[in-house]
Amino acid sequence: MTGSVLVTGATGFLGSYTVTAFQDAGREVVGTSFGGTVERSLVALDLRSAGQVDGVVAHLRPSVVVHLAAIANPGEAQADPARAYDVNVLGQLRLIQAMSRHTPEARLVAMSSAEIYGRIETGELVDEEAPLRPASVYAATKAAADLQALQYHLSDGLNVVRLRLFGSVGPGRSVEYFPGRQVHAVAAILDGRAEPVVPTYSLAGARDYVDVRDVAQAIVAAADRGRSGAVYNVATGHAWPLRQLVERLIAIGGVAAEIKEERKLPAGRHGAIVAGDATRLREDTGWRPRITMDDSLRDALTQARQATTTGTDA
């Protein structure tokens, strides 16, 4: 697939890596950011403004739209459901409608989450045919957006591929998300800025985590080689017990630190054992995860320490 790529949410954790992945593949990329400064390659975009969405799509007329912008923090979505639905569901609708008016042949890569599968306790691999049982506001908005994209494919011929991400780790993960908080805690210990204690919310359950750089490659692969109308899990097939993952992080850091666990779960989240089956994505596009958990955690720790040294926002 050729032509320009529009990436919404381009300054976010996944968005920044996705922009780089497309650029490395030789594609022209324009990103959007909520309230961002308008630059040559970065456009301010509020998904709640139909006029602004329409104007951006009409001006750029991309051949691919990678839609990553969202209220992605489950706690934030839980605290303000109306805003979460406006951005995550109606925001995508505004984008689809603008695409149908100005660039109807373009491909939409719609990003969803494994949270839409709900609480899964069996530990068995979850494939794309599993029922959707969203158990939070965030999960419900992502399920609705996922089905919305499918509906427009079936009713209007929208050229869309849907990706369901099982979890992401790697350099630059915010402290608002696991294991970003723990990575920054270990970095602070290594730099002598904190006592040897790693605070964490409940470590109940296990999750499938993919390095963010591998996720970005999955997005490029789906944009170029995914089947129109198809839905794909982005997963490794292995669920890491959360406590084991934090213990591995501490070992990689080489510190003798205590894990201080709060028994409560973060708002909008639940403990579960979730691992995804990404066979369909592998067979259709050739994608597979390449970066090990150890390398991902090591790189994340290095980045967190560098960010503190340079004073940049991690």
MARNUVO-882037 format. One line per 4 residues: number of its first residue (from 1); their letters; for each residue x, y, z of C-alpha. Coordinates in steps of 0.05 Angstrom, whole numbers, plus 5000, padded with zeros to 4 digits. Layout:
BEGIN
NUM> a> X,Y,Z; ...
END
This chain:
BEGIN
1> mtgs> 5000,5000,5000; 5026,5069,4982; 5007,5141,4997; 5007,5183,5060
5> vlvt> 4990,5157,5130; 4951,5196,5181; 4963,5173,5253; 4916,5200,5306
9> gatg> 4944,5203,5376; 5014,5208,5346; 5048,5235,5408; 5024,5180,5454
13> flgs> 5063,5119,5477; 5042,5075,5418; 5031,5132,5370; 5103,5157,5371
17> ytvt> 5130,5087,5355; 5078,5077,5301; 5099,5142,5266; 5171,5118,5268
21> afqd> 5153,5049,5241; 5117,5078,5181; 5173,5127,5168; 5223,5071,5170
25> agre> 5181,5035,5118; 5188,5096,5073; 5119,5125,5082; 5100,5198,5089
29> vvgt> 5067,5206,5157; 5026,5262,5188; 5006,5255,5261; 4952,5288,5302
33> sfgg> 4952,5307,5375; 4898,5335,5420; 4913,5408,5432; 4981,5400,5400
37> tver> 5020,5454,5365; 5007,5454,5290; 5071,5435,5254; 5087,5407,5186
41> slva> 5081,5335,5211; 5036,5346,5271; 4965,5371,5268; 4921,5392,5326
45> ldlr> 4858,5350,5328; 4800,5344,5377; 4758,5283,5360; 4698,5316,5393
49> sagq> 4696,5369,5338; 4663,5343,5275; 4685,5404,5236; 4758,5397,5257
53> vdgv> 4759,5322,5241; 4728,5336,5173; 4777,5392,5158; 4838,5350,5174
57> vahl> 4816,5291,5131; 4794,5337,5074; 4861,5373,5074; 4907,5312,5080
61> rpsv> 4867,5259,5042; 4910,5202,5069; 4910,5132,5039; 4915,5101,5109
65> vvhl> 4887,5126,5175; 4914,5094,5237; 4867,5112,5293; 4902,5110,5361
69> aaia> 4874,5172,5395; 4828,5154,5453; 4813,5160,5526; 4859,5102,5540
73> npge> 4864,5104,5616; 4809,5059,5645; 4806,5101,5708; 4796,5165,5668
77> aqad> 4741,5132,5628; 4707,5107,5691; 4709,5176,5722; 4677,5210,5661
81> para> 4638,5160,5619; 4605,5213,5575; 4672,5240,5553; 4699,5170,5542
85> ydvn> 4640,5152,5496; 4645,5219,5460; 4719,5210,5444; 4725,5134,5436
89> vlgq> 4660,5119,5400; 4633,5184,5370; 4703,5208,5355; 4716,5147,5312
93> lrli> 4647,5157,5279; 4666,5228,5260; 4731,5202,5230; 4695,5148,5190
97> qams> 4645,5197,5163; 4700,5245,5143; 4737,5189,5108; 4674,5169,5070
101> rhtp> 4666,5240,5045; 4738,5257,5026; 4779,5193,5018; 4730,5134,5012
105> earl> 4782,5085,4987; 4829,5096,5046; 4843,5041,5095; 4826,5051,5169
109> vams> 4866,5015,5221; 4821,5015,5283; 4856,5000,5349; 4817,4963,5403
113> saei> 4836,4926,5466; 4833,4856,5494; 4794,4888,5551; 4733,4879,5507
117> ygri> 4737,4803,5520; 4724,4816,5594; 4745,4775,5654; 4776,4711,5630
121> etge> 4801,4665,5684; 4817,4600,5647; 4886,4619,5622; 4869,4591,5553
125> lvde> 4889,4630,5491; 4835,4678,5469; 4821,4682,5395; 4782,4733,5356
129> eapl> 4718,4692,5358; 4712,4698,5434; 4649,4734,5457; 4655,4807,5477
133> rpas> 4641,4817,5551; 4666,4887,5569; 4669,4897,5644; 4687,4971,5648
137> vyaa> 4669,5037,5615; 4734,5037,5577; 4724,4966,5552; 4652,4980,5531
141> tkaa> 4674,5041,5490; 4727,5001,5455; 4679,4944,5441; 4628,4994,5413
145> adlq> 4681,5025,5368; 4704,4957,5345; 4633,4938,5324; 4622,5006,5294
149> alqy> 4681,4996,5247; 4655,4928,5228; 4585,4956,5215; 4612,5008,5167
153> hlsd> 4652,4955,5131; 4590,4912,5122; 4541,4968,5106; 4585,5018,5069
157> glnv> 4646,4979,5046; 4694,5015,5093; 4764,4988,5082; 4781,4973,5154
161> vrlr> 4824,4926,5195; 4812,4921,5270; 4868,4906,5319; 4856,4882,5390
165> lfgs> 4918,4895,5433; 4929,4851,5494; 4977,4898,5530; 5040,4936,5515
169> vgpg> 5106,4948,5549; 5171,4982,5531; 5210,5047,5534; 5168,5108,5551
173> rsve> 5109,5074,5585; 5074,5124,5630; 5070,5115,5705; 4995,5113,5697
177> yfpg> 5000,5043,5666; 5030,4977,5687; 5089,4967,5688; 5108,5039,5677
181> rqvh> 5099,5057,5750; 5144,4999,5771; 5197,5015,5719; 5203,5087,5743
185> avaa> 5206,5062,5816; 5265,5016,5800; 5299,5072,5761; 5292,5118,5821
189> ildg> 5323,5065,5866; 5381,5055,5819; 5393,5130,5816; 5392,5138,5892
193> raep> 5328,5179,5891; 5284,5130,5929; 5285,5076,5982; 5289,5004,5956
197> vvpt> 5214,4995,5953; 5171,4984,5891; 5100,5007,5903; 5046,4974,5861
201> ysla> 4972,4962,5857; 4946,4891,5863; 4988,4841,5824; 4930,4792,5818
205> gard> 4925,4757,5752; 4968,4751,5690; 4969,4786,5623; 4997,4780,5554
209> yvdv> 5045,4838,5540; 5075,4858,5473; 5134,4906,5466; 5108,4972,5438
213> rdva> 5158,4968,5380; 5129,4901,5360; 5059,4930,5365; 5079,4986,5318
217> qaiv> 5104,4935,5268; 5038,4897,5275; 5001,4962,5256; 5045,4971,5194
221> aaad> 5034,4898,5175; 4959,4903,5183; 4956,4968,5144; 4995,4937,5086
225> rgrs> 4974,4864,5086; 4912,4855,5130; 4847,4832,5099; 4794,4886,5094
229> gavy> 4741,4874,5147; 4784,4827,5188; 4799,4832,5262; 4866,4812,5291
233> nvat> 4893,4800,5360; 4961,4830,5375; 4991,4784,5427; 5049,4738,5444
237> ghaw> 5008,4678,5468; 5039,4681,5537; 5007,4710,5599; 5058,4738,5648
241> plrq> 5038,4734,5722; 5042,4807,5743; 5082,4792,5806; 5132,4751,5765
245> lver> 5139,4808,5716; 5156,4858,5771; 5205,4809,5802; 5238,4802,5734
249> liai> 5243,4878,5728; 5276,4883,5796; 5325,4828,5777; 5343,4862,5712
253> ggva> 5355,4926,5751; 5401,4889,5797; 5372,4919,5861; 5350,4887,5925
257> aeik> 5280,4918,5929; 5217,4901,5966; 5151,4898,5929; 5099,4937,5967
261> eerk> 5032,4914,5940; 4965,4949,5952; 4910,4898,5948; 4862,4943,5911
265> lpag> 4857,4945,5836; 4864,5010,5797; 4798,5042,5776; 4767,5010,5715
269> rhga> 4811,4948,5717; 4805,4877,5739; 4850,4818,5755; 4849,4763,5703
273> ivag> 4891,4713,5666; 4891,4735,5594; 4934,4711,5536; 4918,4721,5463
277> datr> 4921,4678,5401; 4952,4719,5344; 4953,4662,5293; 4908,4700,5245
281> lred> 4953,4762,5244; 5014,4718,5234; 4983,4678,5177; 4955,4739,5140
285> tgwr> 5013,4787,5148; 5074,4749,5171; 5079,4789,5236; 5106,4759,5299
289> prit> 5133,4790,5363; 5209,4796,5363; 5229,4832,5427; 5234,4791,5491
293> mdds> 5205,4813,5557; 5274,4819,5587; 5298,4865,5531; 5234,4906,5535
297> lrda> 5241,4916,5610; 5315,4931,5604; 5303,4983,5550; 5246,5014,5590
301> ltqa> 5290,5019,5651; 5346,5052,5611; 5298,5102,5580; 5268,5120,5648
305> rqat> 5336,5135,5676; 5357,5175,5616; 5293,5215,5618; 5306,5234,5690
309> ttgt> 5377,5255,5673; 5357,5298,5614; 5294,5325,5647; 5248,5301,5591
313> da> 5178,5274,5603; 5177,5199,5606
END
